[in-house]
Amino acid sequence: MQDFPPVVPDFEDAAVATPTSRAAADVRPDVPRHPRSRGDFSHPDTRSPSRFLLWLLRQQRSAIVLLTGVTVLQWLPGAVGPYVVGRIIDDGISPRDLDVVVRLCAVLLGLVVLGAVAGVLSHTLIVRTWLVAMYGSTKLVTRKVAQMGHVLPQRTPTGEVLSVASGDADQFGGLNELLANLAGAVVAYLVIAGLVLSTSWQLGLVVLVAAPLIVVFALPLLRPLQRRQEAERSRSADLTSLATDIVAGLRILRGIGGEQTFARNYAAQSQLTRSAGLSAGRWQAAVDATSVLFSGLFLVALTWLGARQVVAGQLSVGQLVSFFGYAVFMVWPIQTFFQSTQKWVRCLVSARKAIAVLEQQPPWTPPAEPLRLPGDGVLHDQRSGFTARPGELTLVVSALPDDSAALADRLGRYLPAEYEPVALDVEGVKGRAAKRARAQQQADRVRLAERDRRLASGSWGVSLGPVDLADVPLTEVRRTVLVSDAASVVFAGTLQELVDPHDRLTRAEAEGVLHAAAAEDVFEGLPGGWQGTIDERGRGLSGGQRQRLVLARALGLNPPVLVLVEPTSAVDAHTEALIASRLADHRAGRTTVVTSVSPLLLHHADRVAYLEDGVVAASGTHEELVSTSAGYRSVVARALDEDGGRPAVAGETEHAVGGGEGR
């Protein structure tokens, strides 16, 4: 497929032309334009679920037109075949004319071959359009995740985002097949109706009226089916979120004995999801049963009426056989109408979730006159009074880890996570109550987005040298100030890709960052060395090994300003002592900020800032603060007590309790 994978421009290009302001791209001729012939997924229409689905269909309109034509040809033999069989009986078998039988059998064989070829082409095109739509939708969500960054999980539950990128994207993949099959069914239905009308206008009216009436009778069942499918989709997303949290924290759960508690929670949520699935399944079965029942009644009625006209001499035997064939075949178009309606309902449910993710926009606005950040300026936070001098290793100590983590977020221009994300659907209500609940959710999302925009606009309050971070494009802030915290993860791939994701380091430099992070044992114990494979989230590694690889990756990026949040929380005292001494040497001459209460790190700090209630209460060297600040002494002493008050011992191994390493 020359148009696979679908083109989804990166988020920097998309930020110029958002879904709400498409014309903005026209005023930026420097933005690269991508060829629309390959399915340009740049600007999704998020005004409503139905508009979004129609937009998806438009992305492959030429392929869908071809698929629809081929599908019509696939349905045509089934619609015309009974007519040919009736002609064989009346014009060939009854008058014993073998030439007519042979000629019409050849026509019937041609219809069969046409249907077979069209079926193969139809399936090929269905797979093609399904892949383009599914991967295009997945890439749209991926682009939105990259565009929103840390803000997205603060607005939308992670499980919902994962469900949109996987299950809902799969629903969108089947949207093109739905349209093609529906078109084929309609054409087959009209062909049969025309053939029947040409033979018997009474039976033709039955065919024309019966199918729409059957669909109308089933419509009342579709609305409760949609509500129950929404509930099932919501609970499935909740289950995905819970499973993600459990997998991410499994090692810690084992350390504190919390496996059973989370297992019970997962089992309870599984039962809720199962209950919602059963409820949706019952209504699905009711719709399917209605389809089969009405289709069967239609088959019986059409055959009975045709038989009566044969008895009355109004129809021939061949025509009766044709009518019976029409009636049998009409079961499939009618059931296709039902299935298409049900699939459209499921797609609407998925589209409502998708647009709730895709319509979100990042809160940051580019500065009108962007400045450049100096790499060697003084880093200063107005809110806390914290200052990091250029080229020094500065430790941040706080009795409340949340205060130091909040400071690290501000230094990297990350918005605070002070609220719960808004769900994408409602449960337990219907009708006007459901509409009001959805409107309230939309209002909550708008309120949170406005709050983020308000926080991100104006002066940020953190400056590097004379420049406030708000006066610099966010991409430059990210390149200059790197924040590496406990949430940083290890991705699947080779050790080289993990330590040097941008392929910038020489072999000596890569070995240097491994040494600085005391992570040589990972290289030595991994089959294949630098090309050794690491599983997703580093499942084959211990907690301390993962933490040290994350540290090595941060050091390998070599930013002018590096902010590390508790970089040694999962390692033992001996390894921590190695990291403390090597980190100071490796980052010599560059600004480094570390939040930690570890005495081993504090001894190597050029300067220490002690926070009380989020504000710098004292600053100086570790020795100065120990002798002058009672609060600082208390925090450091408590850290020593929690660590057992023991010095680093050569050869000591990392422990497994609380997420540490066990070997």
C-alpha positions as CSV (number, residue, x, y, z in Angstrom):
1,M,0.0,0.0,0.0
2,Q,1.6,3.2,-1.2
3,D,-0.5,5.3,1.2
4,F,0.5,3.3,4.3
5,P,1.3,4.4,7.0
6,P,-1.0,7.4,6.9
7,V,0.6,10.8,7.2
8,V,0.1,12.5,10.6
9,P,2.3,15.6,10.7
10,D,4.3,15.9,14.0
11,F,2.8,17.9,16.8
12,E,5.0,21.0,16.2
13,D,3.5,21.4,12.7
14,A,0.0,20.6,14.0
15,A,0.3,23.3,16.7
16,V,0.4,25.8,13.9
17,A,-2.9,24.6,12.3
18,T,-5.1,23.3,15.1
19,P,-8.4,21.7,14.4
20,T,-10.2,24.9,15.4
21,S,-8.1,27.1,13.2
22,R,-7.3,25.4,10.0
23,A,-6.6,28.7,8.1
24,A,-3.6,29.4,10.4
25,A,-1.5,27.1,8.2
26,D,-2.0,29.4,5.3
27,V,-0.1,32.2,7.1
28,R,2.9,30.1,7.8
29,P,4.5,29.2,4.4
30,D,7.5,27.8,6.3
31,V,5.5,24.9,7.7
32,P,6.0,21.9,5.5
33,R,2.8,20.7,3.8
34,H,2.3,17.0,3.4
35,P,0.8,15.4,0.3
36,R,-2.9,14.8,0.8
37,S,-2.9,11.9,-1.6
38,R,-1.5,9.7,1.3
39,G,-4.4,10.3,3.7
40,D,-3.5,13.6,5.5
41,F,-4.7,13.1,9.1
42,S,-3.6,16.7,10.1
43,H,-6.9,18.3,11.1
44,P,-9.5,16.0,12.7
45,D,-13.0,17.5,13.0
46,T,-13.8,17.3,16.7
47,R,-17.0,19.3,16.6
48,S,-19.2,16.2,17.2
49,P,-18.9,12.4,17.1
50,S,-20.7,12.1,13.8
51,R,-18.6,14.8,12.2
52,F,-15.4,13.1,13.4
53,L,-16.5,9.8,11.8
54,L,-17.4,11.5,8.5
55,W,-14.0,13.2,8.6
56,L,-12.3,9.8,9.0
57,L,-14.3,8.5,6.0
58,R,-13.2,11.6,3.9
59,Q,-9.6,10.8,4.5
60,Q,-9.9,7.7,2.2
61,R,-12.7,8.8,0.0
62,S,-11.2,7.5,-3.2
63,A,-10.4,4.1,-1.7
64,I,-13.9,4.0,-0.1
65,V,-15.5,4.7,-3.5
66,L,-13.5,1.9,-5.0
67,L,-14.3,-0.4,-2.1
68,T,-18.0,0.4,-2.4
69,G,-18.0,-0.4,-6.1
70,V,-16.3,-3.7,-5.6
71,T,-18.6,-4.6,-2.7
72,V,-21.6,-3.9,-4.8
73,L,-20.2,-6.3,-7.4
74,Q,-19.7,-8.8,-4.6
75,W,-23.4,-8.5,-3.6
76,L,-24.8,-8.5,-7.2
77,P,-24.5,-12.2,-8.0
78,G,-26.6,-13.1,-4.9
79,A,-29.3,-10.6,-6.0
80,V,-29.4,-11.5,-9.7
81,G,-28.7,-15.3,-9.3
82,P,-32.3,-16.3,-8.3
83,Y,-33.6,-14.5,-11.4
84,V,-31.2,-16.5,-13.6
85,V,-32.2,-19.8,-11.9
86,G,-35.9,-18.9,-12.5
87,R,-35.2,-18.3,-16.2
88,I,-33.4,-21.6,-16.4
89,I,-36.5,-23.4,-15.1
90,D,-39.0,-21.5,-17.2
91,D,-37.1,-21.0,-20.5
92,G,-34.8,-24.1,-20.4
93,I,-36.0,-26.9,-18.3
94,S,-39.8,-26.6,-18.8
95,P,-39.6,-26.4,-22.7
96,R,-36.6,-28.9,-22.6
97,D,-34.3,-26.4,-24.4
98,L,-30.8,-27.5,-23.6
99,D,-29.2,-24.6,-25.4
100,V,-31.0,-22.1,-23.2
101,V,-30.0,-24.1,-20.1
102,V,-26.3,-24.1,-21.1
103,R,-26.3,-20.4,-22.0
104,L,-28.0,-19.4,-18.8
105,C,-25.8,-21.7,-16.7
106,A,-22.8,-20.0,-18.3
107,V,-24.3,-16.6,-17.2
108,L,-24.8,-18.0,-13.7
109,L,-21.1,-19.3,-13.6
110,G,-20.0,-15.8,-14.7
111,L,-21.9,-14.3,-11.8
112,V,-20.3,-16.7,-9.4
113,V,-16.8,-15.9,-10.7
114,L,-17.6,-12.2,-10.6
115,G,-18.7,-12.6,-7.0
116,A,-15.6,-14.6,-6.0
117,V,-13.1,-12.1,-7.6
118,A,-15.0,-9.1,-6.1
119,G,-14.9,-10.8,-2.7
120,V,-11.1,-11.2,-2.8
121,L,-10.7,-7.6,-3.9
122,S,-13.2,-6.4,-1.4
123,H,-11.4,-8.1,1.5
124,T,-8.1,-6.7,0.3
125,L,-9.4,-3.2,0.2
126,I,-11.2,-3.6,3.6
127,V,-7.9,-4.6,5.2
128,R,-6.2,-1.7,3.5
129,T,-8.7,0.9,4.6
130,W,-9.0,-0.6,8.1
131,L,-5.2,-0.4,8.6
132,V,-5.0,3.2,7.4
133,A,-8.0,4.3,9.6
134,M,-6.8,2.4,12.7
135,Y,-3.2,3.5,12.5
136,G,-4.1,7.0,11.5
137,S,-6.3,7.3,14.6
138,T,-3.6,5.7,16.8
139,K,-1.0,8.2,15.5
140,L,-3.4,11.1,16.1
141,V,-3.6,10.0,19.8
142,T,0.1,9.6,19.9
143,R,0.7,13.0,18.5
144,K,-1.7,14.5,21.0
145,V,0.1,12.7,23.9
146,A,3.4,14.2,22.6
147,Q,1.8,17.6,22.1
148,M,0.2,17.8,25.6
149,G,3.0,16.1,27.5
150,H,2.5,15.9,31.2
151,V,-0.8,18.0,31.0
152,L,-2.8,15.2,29.3
153,P,-2.9,12.7,32.2
154,Q,-3.9,15.6,34.5
155,R,-7.0,16.2,32.3
156,T,-7.9,12.7,31.0
157,P,-7.5,9.3,32.8
158,T,-4.6,7.3,31.4
159,G,-6.8,4.3,30.8
160,E,-9.1,6.3,28.7
161,V,-6.3,7.5,26.5
162,L,-5.0,3.9,26.1
163,S,-8.5,2.7,25.2
164,V,-8.9,5.4,22.6
165,A,-5.5,4.5,21.0
166,S,-6.3,0.8,20.9
167,G,-9.9,-0.4,21.1
168,D,-11.5,2.8,19.7
169,A,-9.0,3.0,16.9
170,D,-9.9,-0.6,16.0
171,Q,-13.6,0.5,15.8
172,F,-12.7,3.3,13.4
173,G,-10.8,0.8,11.3
174,G,-14.1,-1.1,10.6
175,L,-15.9,2.1,9.7
176,N,-15.1,1.9,6.0
177,E,-16.2,-1.8,5.8
178,L,-19.5,-0.7,7.4
179,L,-20.1,1.9,4.7
180,A,-19.2,-0.4,1.8
181,N,-21.3,-3.3,3.1
182,L,-24.2,-1.0,3.7
183,A,-24.0,0.4,0.1
184,G,-23.8,-3.2,-1.3
185,A,-26.8,-4.2,0.7
186,V,-28.8,-1.1,-0.5
187,V,-28.0,-1.8,-4.1
188,A,-28.8,-5.5,-3.8
189,Y,-32.1,-4.6,-2.1
190,L,-33.0,-2.1,-4.9
191,V,-32.1,-4.7,-7.6
192,I,-34.3,-7.3,-6.0
193,A,-37.1,-4.9,-5.5
194,G,-36.9,-3.9,-9.2
195,L,-36.9,-7.6,-10.4
196,V,-39.9,-8.4,-8.2
197,L,-41.8,-5.3,-9.3
198,S,-41.2,-6.3,-12.9
199,T,-42.9,-9.6,-12.2
200,S,-45.5,-8.8,-9.5
201,W,-46.2,-5.3,-8.3
202,Q,-47.9,-6.6,-5.2
203,L,-44.9,-8.6,-4.1
204,G,-42.6,-5.8,-5.2
205,L,-44.4,-3.5,-2.8
206,V,-43.9,-6.0,0.0
207,V,-40.2,-6.1,-0.7
208,L,-39.9,-2.3,-0.8
209,V,-41.9,-1.7,2.4
210,A,-40.9,-4.6,4.6
211,A,-37.2,-4.0,5.0
212,P,-37.5,-0.4,6.1
213,L,-40.3,-1.3,8.5
214,I,-38.1,-4.0,10.0
215,V,-35.3,-1.6,10.7
216,V,-37.7,1.0,12.1
217,F,-39.2,-1.6,14.5
218,A,-35.7,-2.3,15.8
219,L,-34.6,1.3,16.3
220,P,-36.1,1.6,19.9
221,L,-33.6,-1.1,21.0
222,L,-30.5,0.8,19.8
223,R,-30.6,3.7,22.3
224,P,-30.4,1.4,25.4
225,L,-27.8,-0.7,23.6
226,Q,-25.7,2.5,23.1
227,R,-26.0,3.4,26.8
228,R,-24.9,0.0,27.9
229,Q,-22.0,-0.1,25.4
230,E,-20.9,3.3,26.8
231,A,-21.0,1.9,30.3
232,E,-19.0,-1.2,29.2
233,R,-16.4,1.1,27.4
234,S,-16.1,3.2,30.6
235,R,-15.5,0.4,33.0
236,S,-13.1,-1.3,30.6
237,A,-11.1,1.9,30.5
238,D,-11.1,2.0,34.3
239,L,-9.9,-1.5,34.4
240,T,-7.1,-0.6,32.0
241,S,-6.0,2.3,34.2
242,L,-6.0,0.0,37.3
243,A,-4.0,-2.6,35.5
244,T,-1.5,0.0,34.3
245,D,-1.0,1.3,37.9
246,I,-0.6,-2.3,39.2
247,V,2.0,-3.3,36.6
248,A,3.9,0.0,37.1
249,G,4.1,-0.5,40.9
250,L,4.2,-4.3,41.1
251,R,7.7,-4.4,42.6
252,I,6.8,-1.9,45.3
253,L,3.6,-3.7,46.0
254,R,5.5,-6.8,46.7
255,G,7.9,-5.0,48.9
256,I,5.1,-3.6,51.2
257,G,2.8,-6.7,51.0
258,G,0.1,-4.9,49.0
259,E,-0.5,-7.5,46.3
260,Q,-3.7,-8.9,47.8
261,T,-5.3,-5.5,48.3
262,F,-4.7,-4.5,44.7
263,A,-5.7,-8.0,43.5
264,R,-9.0,-7.6,45.3
265,N,-9.5,-4.1,43.8
266,Y,-8.7,-5.5,40.3
267,A,-11.1,-8.4,40.8
268,A,-13.9,-6.1,41.9
269,Q,-13.4,-3.8,38.9
270,S,-13.2,-6.9,36.6
271,Q,-16.6,-7.9,37.9
272,L,-18.0,-4.5,37.2
273,T,-16.6,-4.6,33.7
274,R,-18.0,-8.1,33.2
275,S,-21.5,-7.0,34.5
276,A,-21.5,-4.1,32.0
277,G,-20.4,-6.5,29.2
278,L,-23.2,-8.9,30.0
279,S,-25.8,-6.1,30.1
280,A,-24.6,-4.8,26.7
281,G,-24.5,-8.4,25.4
282,R,-28.2,-8.9,26.4
283,W,-29.3,-5.9,24.4
284,Q,-27.0,-6.9,21.6
285,A,-28.7,-10.3,21.6
286,A,-32.1,-8.7,21.6
287,V,-31.2,-6.6,18.5
288,D,-29.8,-9.7,16.8
289,A,-32.9,-11.8,17.7
290,T,-35.1,-9.1,16.3
291,S,-33.2,-9.1,13.1
292,V,-33.4,-12.8,12.7
293,L,-37.1,-12.9,13.7
294,F,-38.2,-10.2,11.3
295,S,-36.0,-11.6,8.5
296,G,-37.6,-15.0,9.0
297,L,-41.1,-13.6,9.0
298,F,-40.3,-11.7,5.8
299,L,-39.0,-14.9,4.2
300,V,-42.2,-16.8,5.1
301,A,-44.5,-14.0,4.0
302,L,-42.9,-13.5,0.6
303,T,-42.8,-17.3,-0.1
304,W,-46.4,-17.7,1.0
305,L,-47.6,-14.8,-1.2
306,G,-45.6,-16.1,-4.1
307,A,-47.1,-19.6,-3.7
308,R,-50.6,-18.2,-3.7
309,Q,-49.9,-16.4,-7.0
310,V,-48.6,-19.6,-8.5
311,V,-51.8,-21.4,-7.5
312,A,-53.8,-18.6,-9.0
313,G,-51.8,-18.8,-12.3
314,Q,-50.2,-15.4,-11.9
315,L,-46.7,-16.7,-11.5
316,S,-44.7,-19.6,-13.1
317,V,-42.8,-22.2,-11.2
318,G,-39.5,-20.6,-12.2
319,Q,-40.7,-17.3,-10.9
320,L,-41.7,-18.8,-7.6
321,V,-38.2,-20.4,-7.3
322,S,-36.8,-16.9,-8.0
323,F,-39.0,-15.3,-5.4
324,F,-37.9,-17.9,-2.8
325,G,-34.3,-17.2,-3.7
326,Y,-34.9,-13.4,-3.4
327,A,-36.5,-14.0,0.0
328,V,-33.6,-16.1,1.2
329,F,-31.0,-13.6,0.0
330,M,-32.9,-10.6,1.4
331,V,-32.2,-11.9,4.9
332,W,-28.5,-10.8,4.4
333,P,-29.3,-7.2,3.4
334,I,-31.7,-6.8,6.2
335,Q,-29.2,-8.2,8.8
336,T,-26.6,-6.0,7.2
337,F,-28.8,-3.0,7.9
338,F,-29.0,-4.0,11.6
339,Q,-25.3,-4.7,11.9
340,S,-24.4,-1.5,10.2
341,T,-26.6,0.5,12.6
342,Q,-25.1,-1.3,15.6
343,K,-21.5,-0.7,14.4
344,W,-22.3,3.0,13.8
345,V,-23.6,3.2,17.4
346,R,-20.4,1.6,18.6
347,C,-18.3,4.0,16.5
348,L,-20.3,7.0,17.9
349,V,-19.4,5.8,21.4
350,S,-15.8,5.5,20.5
351,A,-15.8,8.9,18.6
352,R,-17.2,10.7,21.7
353,K,-14.2,9.4,23.7
354,A,-11.7,10.2,20.9
355,I,-12.7,13.8,20.4
356,A,-12.6,14.4,24.1
357,V,-8.9,13.6,23.8
358,L,-8.1,15.1,20.4
359,E,-9.9,18.4,21.0
360,Q,-7.6,19.4,23.9
361,Q,-5.0,22.0,23.2
362,P,-1.7,22.7,25.1
363,P,-1.9,25.6,27.5
364,W,1.4,27.2,26.5
365,T,1.4,30.0,24.0
366,P,4.6,31.0,22.1
367,P,6.1,34.3,23.3
368,A,5.5,37.2,21.0
369,E,9.2,38.1,21.0
370,P,11.1,34.9,22.0
371,L,14.4,35.3,23.8
372,R,17.2,32.8,24.2
373,L,18.2,31.1,27.4
374,P,21.8,31.5,28.6
375,G,23.2,28.1,29.5
376,D,25.4,29.4,32.3
377,G,23.1,31.9,34.1
378,V,21.8,31.8,37.7
379,L,18.7,29.7,38.0
380,H,16.2,31.4,40.3
381,D,12.7,30.6,41.5
382,Q,10.8,33.6,42.8
383,R,8.1,31.7,44.7
384,S,10.5,29.7,47.0
385,G,13.5,32.0,46.8
386,F,15.7,29.1,45.5
387,T,18.8,30.0,43.6
388,A,21.3,27.6,41.9
389,R,24.6,29.2,40.9
390,P,26.0,28.3,37.4
391,G,28.3,25.4,37.3
392,E,27.5,24.2,40.9
393,L,25.9,21.1,42.3
394,T,23.0,22.3,44.5
395,L,21.0,20.0,46.8
396,V,17.4,20.8,47.8
397,V,16.4,19.4,51.1
398,S,12.8,19.5,52.4
399,A,10.9,17.7,55.2
400,L,8.0,17.4,52.7
401,P,9.1,15.7,49.4
402,D,6.1,17.2,47.6
403,D,7.6,20.7,48.2
404,S,10.9,19.8,46.6
405,A,9.1,18.0,43.8
406,A,7.0,21.1,43.1
407,L,10.1,23.2,42.9
408,A,11.6,20.8,40.4
409,D,8.4,21.1,38.3
410,R,8.6,24.8,38.3
411,L,12.3,24.8,37.3
412,G,11.4,22.8,34.3
413,R,8.2,24.8,33.5
414,Y,5.8,21.9,34.3
415,L,2.3,22.6,35.4
416,P,1.3,21.3,38.9
417,A,-0.9,18.3,39.1
418,E,-3.4,19.6,41.7
419,Y,-6.7,18.1,40.4
420,E,-8.1,14.8,39.3
421,P,-8.7,14.2,35.5
422,V,-12.2,14.4,34.1
423,A,-13.8,11.1,32.9
424,L,-14.9,10.9,29.3
425,D,-18.4,9.4,30.0
426,V,-21.2,9.0,32.5
427,E,-22.7,6.0,34.1
428,G,-26.0,5.2,35.8
429,V,-28.0,8.0,34.2
430,K,-29.8,8.4,30.9
431,G,-31.9,10.8,28.9
432,R,-31.7,14.4,29.9
433,A,-29.7,13.6,33.0
434,A,-27.0,12.0,30.8
435,K,-26.9,15.1,28.6
436,R,-26.6,17.3,31.7
437,A,-23.8,15.1,33.0
438,R,-21.9,15.2,29.7
439,A,-22.3,19.0,29.6
440,Q,-20.9,19.2,33.1
441,Q,-18.0,17.1,32.1
442,Q,-17.3,19.3,29.1
443,A,-17.6,22.4,31.3
444,D,-15.1,20.8,33.8
445,R,-12.7,20.1,30.9
446,V,-13.0,23.7,29.7
447,R,-12.5,25.0,33.3
448,L,-9.3,22.9,33.7
449,A,-8.0,23.9,30.3
450,E,-8.6,27.6,31.2
451,R,-6.9,27.1,34.5
452,D,-3.9,25.6,32.8
453,R,-3.8,28.5,30.3
454,R,-3.9,31.0,33.1
455,L,-1.0,29.3,34.9
456,A,1.0,29.0,31.7
457,S,0.5,32.6,30.6
458,G,2.3,35.6,31.8
459,S,5.5,35.5,33.8
460,W,6.5,32.0,35.0
461,G,8.5,33.2,37.9
462,V,11.6,31.1,37.2
463,S,14.5,32.7,35.4
464,L,17.8,31.5,34.0
465,G,20.1,34.5,34.0
466,P,18.0,37.6,33.2
467,V,15.4,35.6,31.1
468,D,12.1,34.3,32.4
469,L,11.2,30.8,31.2
470,A,7.9,32.2,29.8
471,D,9.8,34.4,27.4
472,V,11.4,31.4,25.7
473,P,9.8,28.7,23.4
474,L,8.9,25.6,25.4
475,T,11.1,23.4,23.1
476,E,14.2,25.5,24.1
477,V,13.3,25.3,27.8
478,R,13.2,21.5,27.4
479,R,16.5,21.4,25.7
480,T,18.2,23.7,28.3
481,V,16.6,22.5,31.5
482,L,16.1,18.8,31.8
483,V,14.1,17.4,34.7
484,S,14.5,13.7,35.5
485,D,12.2,12.4,38.2
486,A,10.9,9.1,39.6
487,A,8.2,8.9,36.9
488,S,10.8,8.6,34.2
489,V,10.5,5.1,32.6
490,V,12.7,2.6,30.8
491,F,11.4,1.8,27.3
492,A,11.8,-1.4,25.3
493,G,14.9,-1.6,23.0
494,T,18.6,-2.1,23.2
495,L,20.8,-0.7,26.0
496,Q,22.4,1.6,23.5
497,E,18.9,3.1,22.5
498,L,18.0,3.5,26.1
499,V,21.2,5.3,27.2
500,D,21.6,7.3,24.0
501,P,18.1,7.7,22.4
502,H,19.3,10.4,20.0
503,D,22.5,8.5,18.9
504,R,24.7,11.4,19.8
505,L,27.3,9.8,22.1
506,T,30.6,8.1,21.2
507,R,31.4,4.8,22.8
508,A,33.7,6.5,25.4
509,E,31.0,9.0,26.3
510,A,28.3,6.3,26.7
511,E,30.6,4.3,28.9
512,G,31.3,7.5,30.9
513,V,27.6,8.1,31.7
514,L,27.2,4.5,32.7
515,H,30.1,4.8,35.0
516,A,28.8,8.1,36.5
517,A,25.5,6.4,37.2
518,A,27.2,3.3,38.6
519,A,25.4,1.2,36.0
520,E,28.2,-0.8,34.6
521,D,26.7,-4.0,36.1
522,V,23.7,-3.7,33.8
523,F,26.1,-3.7,30.8
524,E,28.1,-6.6,32.1
525,G,25.1,-8.7,33.0
526,L,23.1,-8.1,29.8
527,P,23.7,-10.6,27.0
528,G,24.8,-8.7,23.9
529,G,26.3,-5.7,25.7
530,W,25.2,-2.4,24.1
531,Q,23.0,-4.3,21.7
532,G,21.4,-6.4,24.5
533,T,17.6,-6.1,24.6
534,I,15.7,-4.6,27.5
535,D,12.0,-5.4,27.9
536,E,9.3,-2.8,28.2
537,R,9.5,-0.8,31.4
538,G,12.7,-2.7,32.1
539,R,10.8,-5.7,33.5
540,G,14.0,-7.8,33.5
541,L,15.8,-5.3,35.7
542,S,15.6,-4.5,39.4
543,G,14.3,-1.2,40.6
544,G,17.7,0.2,41.3
545,Q,19.0,-0.8,37.9
546,R,16.2,0.9,36.2
547,Q,16.7,4.1,38.3
548,R,20.4,4.1,37.4
549,L,19.7,3.7,33.7
550,V,17.3,6.6,33.8
551,L,20.1,8.6,35.5
552,A,22.6,7.5,32.8
553,R,20.2,8.6,30.1
554,A,19.7,12.0,31.7
555,L,23.5,12.5,32.0
556,G,24.0,11.4,28.4
557,L,21.7,14.2,27.2
558,N,24.2,16.6,28.8
559,P,21.9,19.6,29.3
560,P,23.2,22.9,30.5
561,V,20.9,22.6,33.5
562,L,20.0,19.2,35.0
563,V,17.4,18.7,37.7
564,L,17.3,15.3,39.3
565,V,14.5,14.3,41.7
566,E,15.5,11.6,44.2
567,P,17.9,9.9,41.8
568,T,19.2,7.4,44.3
569,S,16.0,6.4,46.2
570,A,16.1,2.8,45.0
571,V,19.8,2.0,45.5
572,D,21.8,0.8,48.5
573,A,24.3,3.0,50.5
574,H,27.4,1.7,48.7
575,T,26.0,2.4,45.2
576,E,24.6,5.7,46.4
577,A,28.1,6.7,47.6
578,L,29.5,5.8,44.2
579,I,26.9,7.8,42.4
580,A,27.4,10.8,44.7
581,S,31.1,11.1,44.0
582,R,30.9,10.3,40.3
583,L,27.9,12.6,39.7
584,A,29.8,15.6,41.1
585,D,32.8,14.9,38.9
586,H,30.8,14.2,35.8
587,R,28.7,17.4,36.0
588,A,31.6,19.6,37.1
589,G,31.3,23.1,35.6
590,R,27.6,22.6,34.7
591,T,24.5,23.6,36.8
592,T,23.0,20.6,38.5
593,V,20.1,20.6,41.0
594,V,19.3,17.4,43.0
595,T,16.4,17.0,45.4
596,S,17.4,14.5,48.1
597,V,17.9,14.1,51.9
598,S,20.7,11.6,51.4
599,P,23.8,12.5,53.5
600,L,26.0,10.8,51.0
601,L,24.9,13.3,48.3
602,L,24.8,16.2,50.6
603,H,28.6,15.8,51.4
604,H,29.4,16.3,47.7
605,A,27.1,19.4,47.2
606,D,28.6,22.8,46.5
607,R,25.6,24.3,48.1
608,V,22.4,23.1,49.9
609,A,19.0,24.9,50.0
610,Y,16.7,23.9,52.9
611,L,13.0,24.3,52.3
612,E,10.3,24.9,55.0
613,D,6.7,25.2,53.7
614,G,8.0,25.4,50.2
615,V,10.3,28.4,50.9
616,V,14.0,28.5,51.3
617,A,14.6,28.8,55.0
618,A,18.4,28.4,54.9
619,S,21.2,27.9,52.4
620,G,24.9,27.1,52.6
621,T,27.1,24.1,52.7
622,H,26.0,20.9,54.4
623,E,28.4,21.5,57.3
624,E,27.1,25.1,57.8
625,L,23.5,24.0,57.8
626,V,24.1,21.2,60.2
627,S,25.6,23.6,62.7
628,T,23.2,26.5,62.2
629,S,19.7,25.1,61.3
630,A,17.8,22.9,63.7
631,G,15.2,22.0,61.1
632,Y,17.8,20.9,58.6
633,R,19.5,18.8,61.3
634,S,16.2,17.1,62.1
635,V,15.5,16.2,58.5
636,V,18.9,14.9,57.8
637,A,18.9,12.9,61.1
638,R,15.6,11.4,60.2
639,A,17.0,10.3,56.9
640,L,19.9,8.7,58.7
641,D,17.6,6.9,61.0
642,E,15.5,5.6,58.1
643,D,18.6,4.3,56.4
644,G,19.7,2.6,59.6
645,G,22.5,5.1,60.3
646,R,25.1,2.9,58.7
647,P,27.9,4.1,56.4
648,A,28.5,2.7,53.0
649,V,30.2,-0.7,53.1
650,A,32.2,-2.0,50.2
651,G,30.5,-4.9,48.4
652,E,27.1,-4.2,49.9
653,T,24.2,-5.0,47.6
654,E,21.1,-3.1,46.9
655,H,18.0,-4.2,48.8
656,A,14.6,-5.1,47.5
657,V,12.3,-3.5,50.0
658,G,10.3,-0.5,48.8
659,G,11.4,-0.8,45.2
660,G,15.1,-1.3,45.7
661,E,17.1,-3.9,43.9
662,G,17.4,-7.6,44.8
663,R,20.0,-9.7,43.0
